[in-house]
């Protein structure tokens, strides 16, 4: 198997994991971002700090927390295994969970900032015109905040694509099953397969640069040209 063929399987798996993780983060990020931007409750900033922790915690520490949570002896992992026979450790679904947790702050922070930038008077105008709260959100708030949210979502996709530490601890490195691009690069270097490593690094770098350029153009205040 040549270097290009060796790169295809982890690339496909990484895109699958990153896609699902980004979708999860988009839903959670919008909901939590709106809660933090509009909600007024005790402990709001503490909740924001806790949700932002994955940005600053070492990936191995985050991976350990996830093992404690969803491992076979973890309180959630044990319950899922006993009740439904579901095992998340050493599966691609486990990799999705790890990538989602690591990348969530990128969507959350962008969504919160985007919602806070929406003028309340515009939302009030929608209410005066008889729109329900759901309609105000869908027809006023979200259209005005979509660029910031999308920029954060693209950054989360790039982060999910390159996630290594937490993913390795939770999902392991099973070729064809849980070995993502970043893990495959590590394994290739350890095995002295420089050709495979070079192809994987080039693919990862090109994809992340493209995503960062697109995200930069979507940031609020930037014009699309």
Secondary structure as the mmCIF struct_conf table of DSSP 4:
data_model
#
loop_
_struct_conf.conf_type_id
_struct_conf.id
_struct_conf.beg_label_comp_id
_struct_conf.beg_label_asym_id
_struct_conf.beg_label_seq_id
_struct_conf.end_label_comp_id
_struct_conf.end_label_asym_id
_struct_conf.end_label_seq_id
HELX_RH_AL_P HELX_RH_AL_P1 UNK A 3 UNK A 38
TURN_TY1_P TURN_TY1_P1 UNK A 42 UNK A 43
HELX_RH_AL_P HELX_RH_AL_P2 UNK A 44 UNK A 52
HELX_RH_3T_P HELX_RH_3T_P1 UNK A 53 UNK A 55
TURN_TY1_P TURN_TY1_P2 UNK A 56 UNK A 56
BEND BEND1 UNK A 57 UNK A 57
HELX_RH_AL_P HELX_RH_AL_P3 UNK A 59 UNK A 70
BEND BEND2 UNK A 71 UNK A 71
TURN_TY1_P TURN_TY1_P3 UNK A 72 UNK A 73
BEND BEND3 UNK A 74 UNK A 74
HELX_RH_AL_P HELX_RH_AL_P4 UNK A 75 UNK A 84
TURN_TY1_P TURN_TY1_P4 UNK A 89 UNK A 90
BEND BEND4 UNK A 91 UNK A 91
HELX_RH_AL_P HELX_RH_AL_P5 UNK A 92 UNK A 116
TURN_TY1_P TURN_TY1_P5 UNK A 117 UNK A 117
BEND BEND5 UNK A 118 UNK A 118
HELX_RH_AL_P HELX_RH_AL_P6 UNK A 120 UNK A 128
TURN_TY1_P TURN_TY1_P6 UNK A 129 UNK A 130
HELX_RH_AL_P HELX_RH_AL_P7 UNK A 133 UNK A 136
HELX_RH_PI_P HELX_RH_PI_P1 UNK A 137 UNK A 141
HELX_RH_AL_P HELX_RH_AL_P8 UNK A 142 UNK A 162
HELX_RH_AL_P HELX_RH_AL_P9 UNK A 165 UNK A 171
TURN_TY1_P TURN_TY1_P7 UNK A 175 UNK A 178
HELX_RH_AL_P HELX_RH_AL_P10 UNK A 181 UNK A 190
TURN_TY1_P TURN_TY1_P8 UNK A 191 UNK A 192
HELX_RH_AL_P HELX_RH_AL_P11 UNK A 194 UNK A 218
BEND BEND6 UNK A 219 UNK A 219
TURN_TY1_P TURN_TY1_P9 UNK A 220 UNK A 221
HELX_LH_PP_P HELX_LH_PP_P1 UNK A 222 UNK A 224
#
